[in-house]
Amino acid sequence: MNLRFLMKACSLPLLVWGLSACSPKQKNQSEPTGKLQYTPAHNMVDVMPLRRTTFQWQLVANGRLSASSRSSLSFRSPGVLSSVKAENGQWVRKGTLIASTDDAEKRIALRSAKIAFAKAEIDYRDILAGQGYKPDAKSIPEEIAAMAKVRSGYDAAQNSLERAQMDLDNTRLTAPFDGKVADIKKKSYDAVGTDVFCSIIDDRYFDVDFSVLESEYPHITKDLAVKVIPFGSSEEPISGKILYVNPSVDKNGQVQVRARIPGSGLLDGMNVKVIVEKPVPDVLVVPRSAVVIRDGLEVLFVYDGGAARWVYVHTLMANSDSFVVEANSDRGARLSEGDSVIVSGNLNLADGSQVELK
């Protein structure tokens, strides 16, 4: 009896403990759940009012410089250089002697030609005298004078004299205009042929030859301003203007253009970057940062009462920092002057994103 009571008494705490262990624990409301709490995104953006303005259309191309005046000089006949009077890079005036070849034979030939002409002139006078005419008379009939010149050999001797004088003159190379000497490779006493001996370059002005695409041709006109920057140069661009636009498209779909610039510190054959600018009035202009790509199409975002509304656009022209845009009517898009265009903070925006102005 006492033993049974004792067993019951001992089992009671175990039962209480078991019930306590099996009952659910009450959740502490202040205890963290381990889940991320959603916080609305704050997209901070800058905006600008859309305005019609004048756009500075810009084209960038690669070009090559050539001196506005350049002449390649060569001797008319082979010979041996007797002297070289100029050196590469030297500035010379028109008529300055550049180089000459040995002229001993040419001087002898000229002397012989003068003797032959003098004899022919005497024979000519004798024939006229035999016909009863004074050689200096103005009344000599043309046919009589012509006959006398042929019989005396006067005309042939005169031609020979002129050729001999020309051959002697051609032993001397002189500058045809003011400019710099270039490309001399021979020295005194070297043999020379009839190939190019040197060049004279007037580098006070340079022509710039470059190409534009067929689609860009309508924007390029004579006298349009250009800026030229030599590759690797940190100096200010050199300003010039277009001389002409070749009215023909080559097999690569390009049009050749030539501009002219002053030649301060430039070299013939130098490669340069050419920038052509033209003002285009009354167009919608936005910064390049305003246009982004969505679904493979160009869009910009318009601020509309705290939300970003995207608008499909076409970019019609571009320069280094701006686009000319128009609404993509095929997508039902509309743009109006005065719209607040988002120009920064737009890279991750979607249509309808909530935004705040900076």
Helices and strands as residue ranges (DSSP letters): H 2-22, E 43-49, E 52-73, E 79-84, E 91-92, E 97-101, H 104-130, H 142-152, H 154-169, E 172-174, E 179-182, E 191-192, E 198-213, G 214-219, E 225-230, E 238-249, E 254-262, E 271-287, G 288-290, E 291-294, E 297-304, E 307-318, E 322-327, G 329-331, E 340-344, E 355-357
